[in-house]
Amino acid sequence: AQVYGNAQVYGYARVFGDAQVCGYAQVYGNAQVYGYARVFGDAQVCGYAQVYGNAQVYGYARVFGDAQVCGYAQVYGNAQVYGYARVFGDSAVYGNAIVSENAGVFGDARVFGKARVFGDAEVCGDATICNNAYISSNDDIALVQYFGSMNRTTTFFRTKDNSISVVCGCFSGTLDEFKSKVKETHGDSYLAEEYLDIANLMEKRFKNREKRKSITIENGQNRK
C-alpha cells in the first residue's frame, strides 16, 4: 500500500494490499481501503466504510458510515455514499448524487446530478439516474431494453416533485417532453408508436405505484 502527497490516514483506519491514498485525501475512523483501490483528490473515507477491489473514490466525494465501494466502481465529484449503501460492479456515482441507507448501485449504472437513491432501492444494469431523481424503492425506477431505433436502454424514474423523468440516449427530460421528442423525431412511424406505447405504460406504472405498495404490504402481512 502507498500513502503519499498530502494524504492523511489516522484513527483506527487501515490502508493495505496494493491500495493507494494520495493527493489531499483523508481516510480515518475505522475505515478500510484495500485491494487495488485508490482514494485521491480531496476525497474522504471514514466511519466503518470500506473501499476495495479496483474501486476509485476521488474529487470531493465522501464515503462514510458502513458503506462499501468495490469492484470497478467510481465515486467522485461531490457525491456521497453512506449508511449501509453499496456501490459496486462497473457503476459510477458522481456530481452531487447521494446513495444512502440500504440502497445499491451496481452493474453499469450511472447515478449523477442531484439524484438521491436510498431506502432499499437497487439501481443496476444500464440504468441512468440523474437530475432530481428520488429513488426510495424499486417501484421508483423502470428500465426498458432493446427497443426503439438503437435498441438502447431507456430509464424511467421518479423525481423529487413526484413527476416522471426519462433518459434515452442523448435525451433527458420529463415524460411529456419525451413524448413530444418522439413525435418530432419519428412522426407517425412504427418506432413512434413503440416509444409512445411504452411511455403510456410507464405513466400507468408510476401512477399505480402506491397501489402496488399497499398490495405488497398486505401480502407480507398475510404471509405472517
PLY file of the C-alpha trace (Angstrom):
ply
format ascii 1.0
element vertex 224
property float x
property float y
property float z
element edge 223
property int vertex1
property int vertex2
end_header
0.00 0.00 0.00
1.02 3.59 -0.60
0.07 6.81 1.18
1.67 9.89 -0.29
1.28 13.53 -1.25
-0.69 15.41 1.40
-2.93 12.44 2.19
-3.78 11.56 5.78
-4.63 8.20 7.32
-5.42 8.28 11.02
-7.59 6.98 13.85
-8.13 3.23 13.50
-8.18 3.38 9.71
-6.28 0.83 7.65
-4.80 1.01 4.15
-3.36 -2.27 2.93
-2.86 -4.60 -0.01
-1.95 -2.61 -3.14
-4.22 0.31 -2.27
-3.20 3.95 -2.79
-4.25 7.06 -0.89
-2.85 10.30 -2.24
-3.49 13.95 -3.04
-5.32 15.59 -0.14
-7.45 12.53 0.58
-8.31 11.51 4.14
-9.02 8.03 5.47
-9.96 7.91 9.15
-12.21 6.46 11.81
-12.38 2.70 11.33
-12.38 2.89 7.54
-10.51 0.40 5.37
-9.04 0.86 1.91
-7.50 -2.23 0.36
-7.05 -4.40 -2.69
-6.15 -2.18 -5.66
-8.45 0.63 -4.57
-7.49 4.29 -4.94
-8.63 7.25 -2.86
-7.30 10.59 -4.08
-8.08 14.24 -4.71
-9.89 15.72 -1.71
-11.96 12.60 -1.08
-12.80 11.31 2.40
-13.43 7.75 3.54
-14.39 7.42 7.19
-16.59 5.74 9.77
-16.65 2.00 9.09
-16.67 2.44 5.32
-14.74 0.11 3.04
-13.27 0.83 -0.39
-11.69 -2.16 -2.07
-11.22 -4.16 -5.23
-10.34 -1.77 -8.06
-12.70 0.95 -6.86
-11.82 4.64 -7.00
-13.04 7.46 -4.78
-11.86 10.93 -5.74
-12.72 14.58 -6.22
-14.60 15.83 -3.15
-16.53 12.60 -2.73
-17.31 11.18 0.71
-17.86 7.54 1.65
-18.80 7.01 5.28
-20.98 5.12 7.73
-20.93 1.40 6.88
-20.93 1.98 3.14
-18.95 -0.13 0.69
-17.48 0.82 -2.68
-15.89 -2.06 -4.53
-15.36 -3.82 -7.84
-14.52 -1.26 -10.52
-16.96 1.29 -9.16
-16.16 5.01 -9.10
-17.46 7.66 -6.71
-16.36 11.20 -7.48
-17.31 14.84 -7.78
-19.30 15.89 -4.70
-21.07 12.55 -4.42
-21.82 10.93 -1.07
-22.26 7.25 -0.26
-23.22 6.40 3.31
-25.37 4.33 5.63
-25.20 0.69 4.54
-25.21 1.59 0.87
-23.17 -0.40 -1.65
-21.72 0.79 -4.94
-20.04 -1.93 -6.96
-19.58 -3.54 -10.36
-18.70 -1.00 -13.08
-21.11 1.60 -11.74
-20.42 5.28 -11.12
-21.88 7.80 -8.66
-20.87 11.41 -9.24
-21.94 15.04 -9.41
-23.99 15.87 -6.31
-25.62 12.45 -6.13
-26.32 10.74 -2.80
-26.64 6.99 -2.24
-27.64 6.09 1.30
-29.44 3.77 3.73
-29.59 0.23 2.26
-29.51 1.20 -1.39
-27.35 -0.47 -4.01
-25.88 0.80 -7.27
-24.25 -1.81 -9.45
-23.84 -3.23 -12.91
-23.08 -0.42 -15.38
-25.46 2.01 -13.70
-24.81 5.75 -13.58
-26.16 7.99 -10.82
-25.37 11.69 -11.04
-26.74 15.23 -10.93
-28.74 15.81 -7.75
-30.09 12.27 -7.74
-30.90 10.55 -4.47
-31.03 6.77 -4.13
-31.99 5.48 -0.70
-34.19 3.04 1.19
-33.89 -0.45 -0.29
-33.68 0.74 -3.88
-31.42 -1.00 -6.38
-30.15 0.80 -9.45
-28.49 -1.67 -11.78
-27.99 -2.83 -15.34
-27.51 0.07 -17.78
-29.70 2.42 -15.77
-29.00 6.15 -15.87
-30.37 8.15 -12.93
-29.84 11.90 -12.89
-31.36 15.36 -12.41
-33.61 15.38 -9.32
-34.23 11.65 -9.18
-35.70 10.46 -5.88
-35.46 6.69 -5.73
-36.56 5.13 -2.45
-37.57 1.68 -3.75
-37.62 -0.39 -6.91
-41.11 0.97 -7.61
-39.48 4.32 -8.42
-37.48 3.09 -11.41
-38.04 1.05 -14.55
-35.74 0.00 -17.39
-36.88 -0.87 -20.89
-34.22 -2.55 -23.01
-33.69 -3.41 -26.67
-36.37 -1.33 -28.32
-36.50 1.77 -30.50
-34.19 2.88 -33.28
-30.93 1.96 -31.49
-32.01 -0.95 -29.26
-30.76 1.03 -26.29
-31.79 1.03 -22.64
-34.31 3.67 -21.63
-34.62 4.58 -17.95
-37.81 5.91 -16.37
-37.64 7.19 -12.80
-39.46 9.24 -10.18
-38.22 12.72 -9.27
-38.41 14.68 -6.04
-41.57 16.51 -7.17
-43.19 13.11 -7.90
-43.07 13.51 -11.66
-41.55 11.04 -14.14
-38.23 11.63 -15.90
-36.78 9.74 -18.85
-33.22 9.14 -20.05
-32.95 7.66 -23.52
-29.65 8.03 -25.35
-28.87 11.76 -25.50
-32.36 12.68 -24.33
-33.04 13.58 -20.72
-36.29 15.20 -19.64
-39.84 14.74 -18.40
-42.21 12.11 -19.72
-44.22 14.77 -21.62
-41.04 16.15 -23.18
-40.08 12.61 -24.16
-43.41 12.09 -25.93
-43.02 15.39 -27.79
-39.48 14.48 -28.84
-40.64 11.10 -30.13
-43.34 12.70 -32.29
-40.89 15.32 -33.56
-38.22 12.75 -34.44
-40.24 9.76 -35.65
-43.54 11.26 -36.80
-46.21 8.59 -37.36
-43.78 5.69 -37.85
-43.95 2.33 -36.09
-40.98 3.48 -33.95
-43.01 6.40 -32.66
-45.84 4.01 -31.87
-43.49 1.75 -29.88
-41.99 4.63 -27.94
-45.39 6.16 -27.14
-46.89 2.82 -26.11
-44.06 2.29 -23.65
-44.28 5.88 -22.38
-48.01 5.40 -21.71
-47.33 2.09 -19.97
-44.71 3.73 -17.73
-47.12 6.54 -16.90
-49.64 3.94 -15.75
-46.99 2.01 -13.82
-45.85 5.02 -11.82
-49.44 6.17 -11.29
-50.22 2.81 -9.66
-47.08 2.88 -7.51
-48.94 3.39 -4.22
-51.43 0.64 -5.09
-48.57 -1.81 -5.66
-47.02 -0.84 -2.33
-50.27 -1.47 -0.45
-50.65 -4.89 -2.13
-47.06 -5.78 -1.16
-47.73 -4.80 2.46
-50.98 -6.79 2.54
-49.27 -9.87 1.09
-46.49 -9.56 3.63
-48.98 -9.40 6.48
-50.86 -12.42 5.12
-47.64 -14.43 4.99
-47.00 -13.59 8.65
0 1
1 2
2 3
3 4
4 5
5 6
6 7
7 8
8 9
9 10
10 11
11 12
12 13
13 14
14 15
15 16
16 17
17 18
18 19
19 20
20 21
21 22
22 23
23 24
24 25
25 26
26 27
27 28
28 29
29 30
30 31
31 32
32 33
33 34
34 35
35 36
36 37
37 38
38 39
39 40
40 41
41 42
42 43
43 44
44 45
45 46
46 47
47 48
48 49
49 50
50 51
51 52
52 53
53 54
54 55
55 56
56 57
57 58
58 59
59 60
60 61
61 62
62 63
63 64
64 65
65 66
66 67
67 68
68 69
69 70
70 71
71 72
72 73
73 74
74 75
75 76
76 77
77 78
78 79
79 80
80 81
81 82
82 83
83 84
84 85
85 86
86 87
87 88
88 89
89 90
90 91
91 92
92 93
93 94
94 95
95 96
96 97
97 98
98 99
99 100
100 101
101 102
102 103
103 104
104 105
105 106
106 107
107 108
108 109
109 110
110 111
111 112
112 113
113 114
114 115
115 116
116 117
117 118
118 119
119 120
120 121
121 122
122 123
123 124
124 125
125 126
126 127
127 128
128 129
129 130
130 131
131 132
132 133
133 134
134 135
135 136
136 137
137 138
138 139
139 140
140 141
141 142
142 143
143 144
144 145
145 146
146 147
147 148
148 149
149 150
150 151
151 152
152 153
153 154
154 155
155 156
156 157
157 158
158 159
159 160
160 161
161 162
162 163
163 164
164 165
165 166
166 167
167 168
168 169
169 170
170 171
171 172
172 173
173 174
174 175
175 176
176 177
177 178
178 179
179 180
180 181
181 182
182 183
183 184
184 185
185 186
186 187
187 188
188 189
189 190
190 191
191 192
192 193
193 194
194 195
195 196
196 197
197 198
198 199
199 200
200 201
201 202
202 203
203 204
204 205
205 206
206 207
207 208
208 209
209 210
210 211
211 212
212 213
213 214
214 215
215 216
216 217
217 218
218 219
219 220
220 221
221 222
222 223
